[in-house]
Amino acid sequence: MLKKWDVVEHLRTEQDMLGYFDACLAENDVRLISAALGDIARARGMAHISSVTGLSRESLYRALSGEGNPEFTTIIKVIDALGLHLRAEVKAAKEAGMTLKIPEEG
């Protein structure tokens, strides 16, 4: 019988976790991002994350399952408890579906 693949088994270092979270953020998929936070929280220890955030383990598992709909405050608390932070970055105009308009001189 095949063992079910679990990403948590591959999140051994902070760099692994950061790379995984960064890749999920790049997808712009709220459920994927929530699930990734849940995976990283499981890798770090959900009991620890629960203690730091003040949220119950059960509510964290539910909210960060990928099927949950966590409040933004929950996401921020978990990100902080994981020692991560969100950072805004400007997209290239072409990637954002925009064209740059250069002002005319004169």
VOGU-3710 file (C-alpha; in Angstrom, 3 decimals, decimal comma):
1> mlkkwdvveh> 0,000/0,000/0,000  1,336/3,417/-0,941  1,852/5,987/1,767  -0,040/9,256/1,243  2,379/12,023/0,259  2,553/14,807/2,863  4,400/18,042/2,146  5,087/18,469/5,863  7,670/15,680/5,667  9,635/17,876/3,244
11> lrteqdmlgy> 9,454/21,110/5,241  12,525/20,501/7,382  14,287/23,856/7,316  13,231/27,475/7,455  14,386/27,831/3,843  12,128/24,912/2,829  9,180/26,588/4,549  9,942/30,021/3,145  10,344/28,704/-0,412  7,096/26,757/-0,152
21> fdaclaendv> 5,156/29,714/1,239  6,634/32,085/-1,348  5,684/29,724/-4,200  2,129/29,454/-2,859  1,840/33,245/-2,524  2,896/33,605/-6,163  -0,154/31,552/-7,210  -2,569/34,177/-5,793  -4,896/31,408/-4,595  -6,355/32,112/-1,156
31> rlisaalgdi> -7,118/28,458/-0,413  -3,627/27,369/-1,438  -2,055/30,072/0,738  -4,207/29,078/3,729  -3,370/25,403/3,225  0,345/26,234/2,922  0,213/28,083/6,243  -1,484/25,031/7,735  1,241/22,766/6,360  3,992/24,990/7,733
41> arargmahis> 2,200/25,231/11,090  1,995/21,425/11,236  5,704/21,202/10,397  6,537/23,650/13,195  4,062/22,106/15,632  0,406/23,104/15,702  0,347/23,100/19,520  3,100/25,729/19,554  1,326/27,870/16,941  -1,894/27,543/18,924
51> svtglsresl> -0,150/28,706/22,070  1,472/31,710/20,378  -1,661/32,834/18,529  -4,137/32,132/21,305  -6,281/30,170/18,847  -7,333/26,586/19,492  -5,614/23,794/17,579  -8,980/22,660/16,237  -9,853/26,093/14,856  -6,380/26,383/13,293
61> yralsgegnp> -6,660/22,974/11,614  -10,106/23,905/10,305  -9,175/27,422/9,138  -5,903/26,378/7,506  -7,158/23,234/5,816  -7,559/24,798/2,391  -11,291/24,256/2,741  -11,641/26,765/5,578  -12,269/30,471/5,234  -9,985/32,062/7,827
71> efttiikvid> -10,306/35,694/8,800  -7,418/37,904/7,772  -6,575/38,452/11,458  -6,106/34,693/11,808  -3,793/34,620/8,787  -1,719/37,502/10,192  -1,493/35,863/13,643  -0,318/32,584/12,109  2,191/34,285/9,814  3,592/36,165/12,814
81> alglhlraev> 3,711/33,008/14,966  5,639/31,259/12,181  8,187/34,063/12,153  7,209/35,109/8,638  5,883/38,379/7,252  4,025/39,478/4,175  5,733/41,840/1,806  4,276/43,797/-1,075  6,105/43,844/-4,368  5,272/45,754/-7,536
91> kaakeagmtl> 4,517/43,524/-10,508  5,959/44,284/-13,873  3,383/46,269/-15,856  3,058/43,565/-18,525  2,497/40,868/-15,887  -0,177/42,998/-14,207  -1,985/43,378/-17,549  -1,176/47,064/-17,794  0,762/49,140/-20,240  3,037/51,922/-19,131
101> kipeeg> 2,167/55,314/-20,444  5,188/57,565/-20,690  4,297/61,241/-20,334  5,132/63,413/-23,299  7,691/66,120/-22,791  6,978/69,640/-23,458
//
